[in-house]
Amino acid sequence: MAAAGDTAPSTVNKPAVPPAPGAAPAGVPLMTPGIATALPTGPSAIVSPAAPPAPGATPAGAAPMTQGIMTPGIATAPPATGPSAIVYPAAPPAPGAAPAGVAIMTPGTAPPATAPLPAALLGLVPPATAPPEGPSGAPGSAPPAGLVKIRFNEAQLDRNVGDSISVSILVDNAKDVVSAPFTLQYDPKILSLNEVASGKFWSADGEEPIMIKNVQNDAGTASIRLNRKPGSPAVAGTGTLLTLNFKAVGPGTATVAASNITLNNAQNQLVGSGSSRVTINVK
């Protein structure tokens, strides 16, 4: 025992042994990756960083995504929540296959029924009104009442070489006429135009018309114009406009054509027109 009054020997403090590599220092809780650890409340708490997730693993807190197969034409709903959901595009349709929602038409199969077209569009029903038919136009035939027509009095004549041939140009249902020009054509080897006379249509009131003519037998043409005298009233009705006297100078068949005859009123307005022809056979 130590004697009274003696002092206790001094205490020796040995330094702490350093922690092993990877071990937490004394008094510091060990932080396991992915597991929540309550932190100490004391000062200088050390928090170890969480280890990064392994390749292909889902990060902590994220819902795992299962890579499903996207079936063409079937919508796959993505996860309700969660970051960066990946949606794979639908595969294109196979060659020859119809896209989703498109009906496939098989050859020889009737298309879907639709409302039929109106019968009028198919040409099955004639129009409600048909256009009126025109006159026959044959030389020598009278037109319907009220229709102006210019024609030869004959359609065909048979004569011999040396004969005189007389043909007339007639008008039907004319109104308010004061002038008319004529252009004639014929075969000069068969016919020769010797005389031109105005018809009675122009002189029903006793007034003879004024005639201007230019006959070219060498060319087989003639230009003729008939006018009512100045101050004379217009004429109307049915009658002979012009009479032509030919001589048969050679054998053959000749056509006398009166083309584009026009009937004009006092204001030189057209009140009727027409063309006609006659065939003359000369033996």
SELUM-23074 format. One line per field, with one value per residue: residue number from 1; residue in three letters; y negated, x, z of N, C-alpha, C in turn. Coordinates in pm, whole numbers, always signed. Layout:
% SELUM-23074
n <- NUM, ...
res <- ala, ...
n_v <- Y, ...
n_u <- X, ...
n_w <- Z, ...
ca_v <- Y, ...
ca_u <- X, ...
ca_w <- Z, ...
c_v <- Y, ...
c_u <- X, ...
c_w <- Z, ...
//
This chain:
% SELUM-23074
n <- 1, 2, 3, 4, 5, 6, 7, 8, 9, 10, 11, 12, 13, 14, 15, 16, 17, 18, 19, 20, 21, 22, 23, 24, 25, 26, 27, 28, 29, 30, 31, 32, 33, 34, 35, 36, 37, 38, 39, 40, 41, 42, 43, 44, 45, 46, 47, 48, 49, 50, 51, 52, 53, 54, 55, 56, 57, 58, 59, 60, 61, 62, 63, 64, 65, 66, 67, 68, 69, 70, 71, 72, 73, 74, 75, 76, 77, 78, 79, 80, 81, 82, 83, 84, 85, 86, 87, 88, 89, 90, 91, 92, 93, 94, 95, 96, 97, 98, 99, 100, 101, 102, 103, 104, 105, 106, 107, 108, 109, 110, 111, 112, 113, 114, 115, 116, 117, 118, 119, 120, 121, 122, 123, 124, 125, 126, 127, 128, 129, 130, 131, 132, 133, 134, 135, 136, 137, 138, 139, 140, 141, 142, 143, 144, 145, 146, 147, 148, 149, 150, 151, 152, 153, 154, 155, 156, 157, 158, 159, 160, 161, 162, 163, 164, 165, 166, 167, 168, 169, 170, 171, 172, 173, 174, 175, 176, 177, 178, 179, 180, 181, 182, 183, 184, 185, 186, 187, 188, 189, 190, 191, 192, 193, 194, 195, 196, 197, 198, 199, 200, 201, 202, 203, 204, 205, 206, 207, 208, 209, 210, 211, 212, 213, 214, 215, 216, 217, 218, 219, 220, 221, 222, 223, 224, 225, 226, 227, 228, 229, 230, 231, 232, 233, 234, 235, 236, 237, 238, 239, 240, 241, 242, 243, 244, 245, 246, 247, 248, 249, 250, 251, 252, 253, 254, 255, 256, 257, 258, 259, 260, 261, 262, 263, 264, 265, 266, 267, 268, 269, 270, 271, 272, 273, 274, 275, 276, 277, 278, 279, 280, 281, 282, 283
res <- met, ala, ala, ala, gly, asp, thr, ala, pro, ser, thr, val, asn, lys, pro, ala, val, pro, pro, ala, pro, gly, ala, ala, pro, ala, gly, val, pro, leu, met, thr, pro, gly, ile, ala, thr, ala, leu, pro, thr, gly, pro, ser, ala, ile, val, ser, pro, ala, ala, pro, pro, ala, pro, gly, ala, thr, pro, ala, gly, ala, ala, pro, met, thr, gln, gly, ile, met, thr, pro, gly, ile, ala, thr, ala, pro, pro, ala, thr, gly, pro, ser, ala, ile, val, tyr, pro, ala, ala, pro, pro, ala, pro, gly, ala, ala, pro, ala, gly, val, ala, ile, met, thr, pro, gly, thr, ala, pro, pro, ala, thr, ala, pro, leu, pro, ala, ala, leu, leu, gly, leu, val, pro, pro, ala, thr, ala, pro, pro, glu, gly, pro, ser, gly, ala, pro, gly, ser, ala, pro, pro, ala, gly, leu, val, lys, ile, arg, phe, asn, glu, ala, gln, leu, asp, arg, asn, val, gly, asp, ser, ile, ser, val, ser, ile, leu, val, asp, asn, ala, lys, asp, val, val, ser, ala, pro, phe, thr, leu, gln, tyr, asp, pro, lys, ile, leu, ser, leu, asn, glu, val, ala, ser, gly, lys, phe, trp, ser, ala, asp, gly, glu, glu, pro, ile, met, ile, lys, asn, val, gln, asn, asp, ala, gly, thr, ala, ser, ile, arg, leu, asn, arg, lys, pro, gly, ser, pro, ala, val, ala, gly, thr, gly, thr, leu, leu, thr, leu, asn, phe, lys, ala, val, gly, pro, gly, thr, ala, thr, val, ala, ala, ser, asn, ile, thr, leu, asn, asn, ala, gln, asn, gln, leu, val, gly, ser, gly, ser, ser, arg, val, thr, ile, asn, val, lys
n_v <- +119, -219, -473, -711, -1031, -991, -1038, -938, -732, -873, -862, -685, -774, -589, -615, -591, -299, -305, -273, +29, +72, -29, +1, -165, -463, -480, -522, -611, -539, -261, -294, -127, -51, -138, -90, -254, -437, -542, -852, -964, -1195, -1344, -1562, -1608, -1387, -1132, -1063, -804, -792, -658, -354, -341, -216, +119, +203, +202, +233, +108, -229, -338, -388, -411, -280, +47, +128, +345, +488, +508, +675, +499, +532, +522, +284, +304, +116, +48, -32, -272, -270, -398, -590, -712, -766, -830, -633, -382, -344, -121, -148, -56, +234, +220, +301, +626, +700, +648, +666, +503, +177, +109, +84, +52, +172, +481, +538, +797, +939, +958, +938, +768, +414, +229, +172, -109, -412, -404, -555, -833, -756, -920, -1002, -776, -753, -620, -734, -940, -1292, -1545, -1715, -1704, -1821, -2003, -1857, -1942, -2082, -1885, -1977, -1904, -1976, -2137, -2065, -2181, -2385, -2361, -2560, -2903, -2880, -3003, -2926, -2856, -2739, -2529, -2490, -2242, -1918, -1751, -1728, -1606, -1645, -1716, -1768, -2100, -2179, -2420, -2516, -2580, -2693, -2769, -2971, -2953, -3101, -3051, -3164, -3419, -3737, -4091, -4170, -4333, -4311, -4081, -3887, -3665, -3379, -3181, -2861, -2643, -2385, -2483, -2342, -2194, -2345, -2670, -2989, -3183, -3375, -3579, -3636, -3834, -3716, -3688, -3735, -3971, -4173, -4198, -4416, -4557, -4697, -4673, -4511, -4624, -4497, -4363, -4209, -3968, -3763, -3488, -3282, -3139, -3064, -2946, -3073, -3303, -3616, -3773, -4032, -4144, -4418, -4603, -4903, -5230, -5366, -5195, -4967, -4687, -4340, -4036, -3687, -3396, -3282, -3322, -3391, -3416, -3345, -3122, -3077, -2831, -2686, -2372, -2272, -2063, -1706, -1525, -1533, -1797, -2020, -2276, -2514, -2718, -2914, -3021, -3219, -3520, -3692, -4021, -4299, -4643, -4765, -4631, -4394, -4045, -3842, -3598, -3297, -3066, -2771, -2595, -2336, -2200, -1917, -1849, -1641, -1584, -1453
n_u <- +84, +41, +207, +65, +21, +170, +180, -33, +78, +136, -113, -100, -204, -291, -268, -564, -636, -612, -894, -971, -914, -1194, -1365, -1599, -1529, -1482, -1783, -1926, -2203, -2250, -2321, -2533, -2559, -2863, -3017, -3203, -3062, -3071, -2951, -2698, -2747, -2554, -2267, -2078, -2157, -2096, -2187, -2201, -2175, -2434, -2397, -2364, -2630, -2623, -2536, -2821, -2993, -3279, -3302, -3292, -3612, -3746, -4002, -3983, -3943, -4087, -3988, -4213, -4374, -4474, -4769, -4873, -5122, -5240, -5282, -5049, -5053, -4856, -4666, -4840, -4713, -4382, -4051, -3927, -4053, -4035, -4158, -4208, -4207, -4485, -4471, -4432, -4702, -4720, -4600, -4854, -5054, -5338, -5340, -5402, -5746, -5836, -6046, -6023, -6043, -6158, -6081, -6350, -6543, -6829, -6842, -6901, -7244, -7407, -7601, -7819, -7757, -7944, -8197, -8207, -7945, -7824, -7904, -8135, -8380, -8549, -8498, -8718, -8824, -8794, -8579, -8719, -8770, -8603, -8701, -8741, -8588, -8554, -8531, -8805, -8996, -9245, -9209, -9290, -9565, -9494, -9215, -8926, -8805, -8575, -8556, -8501, -8731, -8731, -8583, -8436, -8353, -8391, -8239, -8162, -7873, -7845, -8096, -8316, -8320, -8511, -8512, -8626, -8586, -8734, -8918, -9047, -9284, -9171, -9082, -9096, -8903, -8653, -8430, -8201, -7916, -7755, -7554, -7430, -7330, -7210, -7154, -6958, -6902, -7120, -7350, -7485, -7549, -7800, -8002, -8144, -8409, -8619, -8842, -9202, -9242, -9123, -9265, -9534, -9694, -9683, -9451, -9142, -8838, -8495, -8226, -7902, -7641, -7384, -7257, -7053, -6987, -6771, -6634, -6834, -6991, -7209, -7315, -7575, -7803, -8098, -8310, -8561, -8715, -8605, -8789, -9001, -9228, -9148, -9162, -9354, -9437, -9498, -9330, -9177, -8839, -8630, -8564, -8391, -8247, -8102, -7881, -7826, -7511, -7341, -7291, -7356, -7362, -7472, -7458, -7648, -7584, -7712, -7584, -7580, -7791, -7938, -8198, -8290, -8392, -8514, -8329, -8105, -8086, -8078, -8341, -8401, -8263, -8080, -7984, -7969, -7996, -7994, -8002, -7895, -7927, -7776, -7808
n_w <- +0, -52, +112, +337, +216, +2, -353, -640, -905, -1237, -1503, -1812, -2141, -2412, -2767, -2994, -3182, -3538, -3768, -3949, -4307, -4498, -4289, -4072, -3894, -3538, -3362, -3580, -3775, -3991, -4339, -4540, -4889, -5056, -4835, -4593, -4333, -4002, -3919, -3698, -3426, -3335, -3363, -3665, -3834, -4061, -4391, -4612, -4964, -5178, -5354, -5716, -5934, -6064, -6407, -6619, -6408, -6227, -6122, -5778, -5634, -5872, -6081, -6196, -6543, -6760, -7053, -7282, -7561, -7844, -7997, -8336, -8420, -8169, -7888, -7632, -7303, -7141, -6830, -6545, -6387, -6342, -6445, -6779, -6953, -7198, -7524, -7774, -8133, -8347, -8551, -8912, -9150, -9300, -9636, -9877, -9693, -9549, -9401, -9048, -8970, -9232, -9481, -9653, -9995, -10177, -10493, -10727, -10541, -10440, -10381, -10070, -10000, -10138, -10165, -10445, -10768, -10903, -11143, -11364, -11397, -11487, -11743, -11786, -11785, -12004, -12087, -11953, -12142, -12488, -12749, -13021, -13342, -13643, -13966, -14267, -14486, -14747, -15095, -15254, -15066, -14842, -14552, -14193, -14068, -14024, -14013, -14159, -14476, -14739, -15066, -15361, -15633, -15747, -15699, -15861, -16209, -16545, -16853, -17201, -17407, -17521, -17442, -17285, -16948, -16669, -16344, -16013, -15720, -15411, -15132, -14808, -14573, -14516, -14362, -14336, -14535, -14727, -14884, -15051, -15095, -15332, -15399, -15651, -15778, -16034, -16286, -16544, -16775, -16834, -16792, -16877, -16763, -16868, -16822, -16565, -16346, -16139, -15883, -15818, -15557, -15479, -15599, -15528, -15468, -15698, -15737, -15885, -15801, -15747, -15929, -15906, -16072, -16140, -16358, -16424, -16653, -16750, -16522, -16384, -16187, -16010, -15890, -15726, -15641, -15487, -15426, -15258, -15385, -15279, -15011, -15053, -14899, -14679, -14777, -14740, -14676, -14888, -15177, -15506, -15517, -15705, -16047, -16256, -16571, -16752, -17000, -17142, -17212, -17239, -17190, -16885, -16521, -16330, -16053, -15923, -15694, -15441, -15214, -14874, -14869, -14769, -14601, -14549, -14337, -14329, -14165, -14225, -14088, -14015, -14120, -14210, -14355, -14565, -14757, -15067, -15323, -15658, -15869, -16196, -16461, -16767, -17086
ca_v <- +0, -342, -546, -835, -1147, -963, -1070, -823, -745, -936, -769, -698, -757, -534, -660, -491, -224, -348, -169, +109, +16, +1, -1, -298, -507, -456, -619, -648, -422, -211, -318, -19, -105, -99, -71, -378, -424, -664, -925, -1008, -1335, -1415, -1640, -1549, -1256, -1110, -984, -746, -799, -530, -298, -349, -87, +204, +184, +271, +232, -9, -317, -335, -475, -409, -156, +127, +138, +475, +464, +593, +678, +415, +605, +424, +256, +309, +14, +92, -149, -288, -274, -519, -687, -663, -845, -776, -507, -361, -280, -75, -174, +63, +286, +193, +419, +714, +666, +697, +657, +371, +110, +126, +4, +44, +296, +548, +569, +919, +933, +1031, +914, +640, +315, +206, +116, -253, -456, -400, -682, -859, -694, -1018, -1008, -654, -754, -530, -812, -1049, -1424, -1576, -1774, -1673, -1933, -1980, -1815, -2042, -2042, -1790, -2051, -1853, -2072, -2115, -2035, -2299, -2374, -2384, -2698, -2998, -2864, -3056, -2829, -2889, -2610, -2521, -2429, -2103, -1855, -1690, -1740, -1533, -1718, -1679, -1875, -2200, -2219, -2529, -2462, -2688, -2654, -2885, -2967, -2992, -3129, -3023, -3229, -3531, -3857, -4216, -4156, -4440, -4279, -3945, -3855, -3525, -3332, -3057, -2785, -2535, -2332, -2555, -2249, -2133, -2447, -2811, -3072, -3282, -3480, -3581, -3720, -3839, -3648, -3767, -3767, -4108, -4273, -4172, -4545, -4619, -4762, -4581, -4536, -4657, -4380, -4377, -4073, -3948, -3623, -3444, -3148, -3068, -3009, -2876, -3142, -3421, -3691, -3846, -4098, -4205, -4517, -4684, -5041, -5315, -5415, -5090, -4888, -4551, -4238, -3917, -3580, -3283, -3304, -3301, -3496, -3430, -3241, -3106, -3007, -2774, -2607, -2254, -2285, -1941, -1596, -1502, -1569, -1924, -2065, -2420, -2538, -2853, -2905, -3133, -3324, -3589, -3788, -4131, -4400, -4779, -4797, -4534, -4285, -3916, -3794, -3462, -3254, -2925, -2725, -2486, -2295, -2115, -1834, -1846, -1538, -1619, -1340
ca_u <- +0, +119, +201, -11, +96, +234, +94, -55, +159, +64, -181, -51, -313, -240, -351, -660, -592, -689, -987, -927, -962, -1333, -1449, -1639, -1463, -1556, -1891, -1995, -2281, -2217, -2431, -2543, -2625, -3001, -3092, -3205, -3002, -3091, -2827, -2682, -2777, -2435, -2193, -1982, -2198, -2044, -2281, -2133, -2262, -2490, -2328, -2447, -2694, -2555, -2590, -2946, -3082, -3366, -3259, -3374, -3730, -3814, -4075, -3915, -4014, -4072, -3990, -4315, -4378, -4583, -4838, -4927, -5265, -5290, -5212, -5000, -5050, -4732, -4692, -4911, -4615, -4245, -3978, -3860, -4109, -3996, -4262, -4151, -4301, -4551, -4405, -4511, -4776, -4652, -4633, -4983, -5155, -5400, -5315, -5506, -5866, -5870, -6109, -5956, -6135, -6121, -6128, -6473, -6638, -6898, -6809, -7010, -7365, -7426, -7728, -7812, -7763, -8075, -8211, -8178, -7800, -7783, -7954, -8250, -8501, -8527, -8528, -8860, -8861, -8701, -8572, -8802, -8700, -8603, -8767, -8668, -8491, -8543, -8582, -8941, -9088, -9286, -9177, -9404, -9614, -9420, -9071, -8873, -8724, -8537, -8539, -8531, -8861, -8708, -8464, -8357, -8410, -8323, -8252, -8070, -7782, -7913, -8223, -8323, -8358, -8555, -8531, -8659, -8556, -8855, -8911, -9171, -9307, -9080, -9143, -9020, -8785, -8631, -8318, -8149, -7806, -7746, -7429, -7460, -7219, -7255, -7046, -6967, -6889, -7250, -7455, -7452, -7658, -7832, -8095, -8184, -8528, -8672, -8972, -9319, -9240, -9076, -9351, -9676, -9763, -9662, -9320, -9035, -8716, -8371, -8140, -7761, -7594, -7252, -7255, -6925, -7009, -6643, -6599, -6949, -7037, -7293, -7351, -7699, -7863, -8228, -8348, -8680, -8681, -8606, -8922, -9102, -9239, -9095, -9256, -9363, -9518, -9436, -9330, -9053, -8740, -8543, -8577, -8267, -8261, -7975, -7881, -7740, -7407, -7261, -7349, -7303, -7447, -7429, -7533, -7659, -7590, -7737, -7529, -7584, -7886, -7987, -8307, -8260, -8496, -8471, -8211, -8003, -8082, -8114, -8475, -8416, -8147, -8086, -7909, -8037, -7931, -8070, -7915, -7943, -7863, -7784, -7769
ca_w <- +0, -53, +237, +334, +166, -128, -470, -733, -1026, -1352, -1597, -1951, -2241, -2538, -2884, -3047, -3302, -3657, -3816, -4064, -4435, -4533, -4170, -4029, -3773, -3414, -3338, -3705, -3821, -4124, -4434, -4641, -5011, -5082, -4710, -4516, -4199, -3922, -3894, -3557, -3402, -3288, -3465, -3760, -3885, -4196, -4475, -4728, -5085, -5223, -5471, -5838, -5966, -6163, -6545, -6648, -6293, -6214, -6015, -5657, -5637, -6004, -6104, -6300, -6669, -6828, -7198, -7344, -7708, -7896, -8104, -8435, -8415, -8032, -7810, -7502, -7217, -7064, -6685, -6502, -6341, -6354, -6545, -6899, -7004, -7337, -7605, -7900, -8245, -8403, -8671, -9034, -9196, -9396, -9777, -9925, -9588, -9539, -9273, -8948, -8992, -9374, -9526, -9765, -10104, -10249, -10634, -10755, -10434, -10459, -10279, -9977, -10061, -10125, -10221, -10593, -10839, -10965, -11275, -11471, -11421, -11557, -11880, -11800, -11800, -12101, -12031, -11948, -12270, -12597, -12844, -13141, -13462, -13748, -14090, -14351, -14566, -14884, -15194, -15302, -14957, -14769, -14410, -14105, -14069, -13943, -14024, -14284, -14549, -14876, -15134, -15505, -15661, -15790, -15641, -15970, -16343, -16653, -16978, -17308, -17449, -17603, -17383, -17188, -16817, -16580, -16203, -15931, -15577, -15341, -14990, -14735, -14443, -14494, -14303, -14324, -14622, -14824, -14972, -15041, -15186, -15372, -15459, -15722, -15836, -16124, -16371, -16672, -16888, -16858, -16789, -16897, -16710, -16971, -16779, -16423, -16331, -16003, -15869, -15782, -15413, -15461, -15668, -15500, -15466, -15828, -15742, -15922, -15723, -15817, -15936, -15940, -16097, -16201, -16401, -16478, -16705, -16766, -16391, -16327, -16066, -16032, -15769, -15757, -15523, -15511, -15325, -15280, -15414, -15160, -14975, -15066, -14775, -14681, -14824, -14656, -14732, -14958, -15321, -15581, -15502, -15822, -16149, -16331, -16698, -16798, -17124, -17129, -17315, -17245, -17113, -16750, -16407, -16271, -15936, -15905, -15550, -15392, -15079, -14780, -14905, -14649, -14615, -14457, -14324, -14365, -14083, -14266, -13991, -14072, -14086, -14265, -14433, -14606, -14875, -15135, -15447, -15749, -15955, -16335, -16543, -16909, -17170
c_v <- -123, -414, -671, -948, -1120, -998, -951, -843, -799, -832, -794, -671, -710, -581, -548, -426, -269, -236, -96, +49, +63, +0, -143, -336, -484, -565, -659, -528, -387, -228, -209, -73, -50, -80, -201, -353, -554, -725, -964, -1157, -1414, -1488, -1553, -1408, -1244, -1020, -935, -753, -662, -485, -310, -214, -12, +181, +267, +269, +104, -96, -309, -433, -474, -275, -79, +136, +273, +450, +560, +585, +598, +488, +504, +409, +259, +209, +70, -32, -157, -288, -407, -626, -630, -737, -762, -641, -496, -288, -244, -99, -44, +105, +254, +318, +497, +675, +730, +688, +515, +308, +128, +32, -9, +177, +350, +585, +690, +909, +1017, +1011, +777, +544, +296, +134, -32, -289, -458, -539, -705, -803, -790, -1025, -886, -651, -665, -607, -925, -1183, -1456, -1636, -1744, -1791, -1903, -1942, -1922, -1993, -1953, -1860, -2000, -1955, -2035, -2085, -2161, -2279, -2387, -2532, -2784, -2987, -2911, -2950, -2877, -2759, -2627, -2455, -2285, -2050, -1798, -1705, -1658, -1607, -1665, -1800, -1969, -2247, -2344, -2474, -2581, -2631, -2781, -2861, -3028, -3026, -3102, -3102, -3344, -3650, -3972, -4215, -4277, -4410, -4135, -3928, -3704, -3498, -3196, -2994, -2671, -2493, -2399, -2464, -2186, -2238, -2585, -2893, -3188, -3398, -3463, -3678, -3718, -3772, -3741, -3800, -3915, -4213, -4248, -4303, -4620, -4689, -4657, -4612, -4578, -4534, -4420, -4236, -4074, -3799, -3593, -3299, -3070, -3000, -2931, -2939, -3262, -3483, -3781, -3909, -4165, -4297, -4579, -4829, -5125, -5371, -5310, -5010, -4748, -4455, -4116, -3811, -3470, -3310, -3279, -3421, -3524, -3315, -3242, -3026, -2965, -2713, -2493, -2256, -2159, -1833, -1584, -1541, -1694, -1957, -2217, -2445, -2686, -2854, -3036, -3250, -3387, -3685, -3895, -4230, -4538, -4824, -4704, -4425, -4157, -3874, -3655, -3426, -3108, -2900, -2612, -2451, -2206, -2042, -1824, -1742, -1569, -1500, -1389
c_u <- +87, +105, +124, +81, +167, +136, +89, +30, +76, +10, -132, -166, -251, -328, -441, -604, -672, -778, -927, -981, -1103, -1424, -1481, -1564, -1552, -1659, -1966, -2073, -2243, -2338, -2430, -2615, -2766, -3081, -3084, -3155, -3022, -2957, -2817, -2707, -2657, -2367, -2107, -2022, -2153, -2141, -2205, -2225, -2310, -2416, -2416, -2509, -2613, -2614, -2716, -3043, -3162, -3316, -3353, -3488, -3802, -3882, -4006, -4003, -3985, -4085, -4089, -4308, -4498, -4647, -4896, -5077, -5321, -5211, -5174, -4984, -4918, -4765, -4753, -4816, -4477, -4174, -3934, -3915, -4080, -4109, -4202, -4251, -4359, -4480, -4491, -4585, -4695, -4689, -4765, -5092, -5209, -5364, -5431, -5623, -5907, -5928, -6037, -6062, -6083, -6170, -6252, -6578, -6700, -6857, -6925, -7125, -7373, -7559, -7719, -7820, -7904, -8080, -8180, -8030, -7752, -7834, -8074, -8379, -8474, -8557, -8674, -8908, -8755, -8697, -8655, -8716, -8711, -8676, -8679, -8562, -8476, -8597, -8722, -9040, -9118, -9255, -9302, -9441, -9530, -9269, -9023, -8784, -8699, -8502, -8558, -8667, -8850, -8583, -8375, -8432, -8326, -8350, -8150, -7983, -7857, -8043, -8207, -8379, -8391, -8578, -8554, -8619, -8677, -8825, -9048, -9169, -9211, -9156, -9043, -8892, -8777, -8515, -8273, -8035, -7803, -7606, -7456, -7332, -7276, -7136, -7056, -6952, -7023, -7360, -7399, -7572, -7683, -7917, -8128, -8301, -8574, -8809, -9081, -9324, -9207, -9176, -9499, -9756, -9743, -9528, -9213, -8908, -8601, -8280, -7999, -7706, -7456, -7238, -7121, -6940, -6879, -6602, -6713, -6996, -7124, -7324, -7468, -7750, -7992, -8262, -8482, -8638, -8687, -8747, -9030, -9109, -9177, -9204, -9249, -9445, -9434, -9442, -9194, -8960, -8666, -8569, -8450, -8294, -8124, -7994, -7783, -7640, -7320, -7324, -7282, -7404, -7389, -7519, -7530, -7681, -7611, -7699, -7547, -7669, -7937, -8097, -8288, -8377, -8438, -8350, -8093, -7981, -8134, -8253, -8500, -8292, -8164, -7999, -7987, -7959, -8024, -7972, -7978, -7861, -7885, -7729, -7717
c_w <- +0, +77, +223, +295, +40, -239, -561, -856, -1141, -1447, -1738, -2047, -2371, -2654, -2933, -3171, -3422, -3708, -3936, -4192, -4466, -4413, -4133, -3906, -3654, -3395, -3460, -3753, -3965, -4215, -4540, -4764, -5026, -4957, -4632, -4377, -4126, -3891, -3748, -3549, -3358, -3398, -3552, -3801, -4029, -4270, -4595, -4848, -5125, -5348, -5594, -5871, -6073, -6301, -6566, -6532, -6290, -6102, -5898, -5669, -5768, -6022, -6214, -6423, -6733, -6977, -7263, -7494, -7754, -8013, -8202, -8421, -8276, -7951, -7675, -7415, -7145, -6917, -6647, -6458, -6359, -6464, -6663, -6941, -7153, -7409, -7739, -8013, -8298, -8531, -8794, -9078, -9298, -9538, -9820, -9822, -9582, -9407, -9179, -8977, -9137, -9418, -9648, -9868, -10179, -10392, -10654, -10649, -10452, -10350, -10184, -10044, -10034, -10188, -10373, -10652, -10891, -11106, -11387, -11501, -11496, -11700, -11900, -11823, -11898, -12036, -12041, -12079, -12372, -12692, -12967, -13260, -13570, -13872, -14174, -14436, -14708, -14982, -15238, -15193, -14880, -14621, -14325, -14105, -13975, -13955, -14160, -14348, -14690, -14947, -15284, -15524, -15707, -15720, -15750, -16102, -16440, -16784, -17078, -17343, -17544, -17543, -17296, -17057, -16727, -16440, -16122, -15785, -15506, -15195, -14930, -14604, -14414, -14437, -14307, -14409, -14716, -14917, -14950, -15140, -15213, -15427, -15520, -15775, -15920, -16208, -16508, -16794, -16925, -16871, -16816, -16851, -16807, -16921, -16631, -16411, -16186, -15999, -15821, -15633, -15391, -15511, -15644, -15499, -15597, -15842, -15774, -15841, -15812, -15812, -15974, -15957, -16162, -16232, -16466, -16527, -16723, -16635, -16329, -16196, -16105, -15896, -15805, -15627, -15567, -15394, -15360, -15303, -15287, -15136, -14987, -14937, -14792, -14727, -14733, -14729, -14794, -15107, -15382, -15563, -15633, -15918, -16233, -16457, -16749, -16937, -17103, -17244, -17326, -17161, -16975, -16644, -16341, -16152, -15933, -15757, -15523, -15244, -15003, -14830, -14775, -14685, -14507, -14452, -14355, -14283, -14114, -14162, -14055, -14024, -14143, -14346, -14470, -14728, -14938, -15261, -15527, -15838, -16094, -16411, -16690, -16990, -17305
//
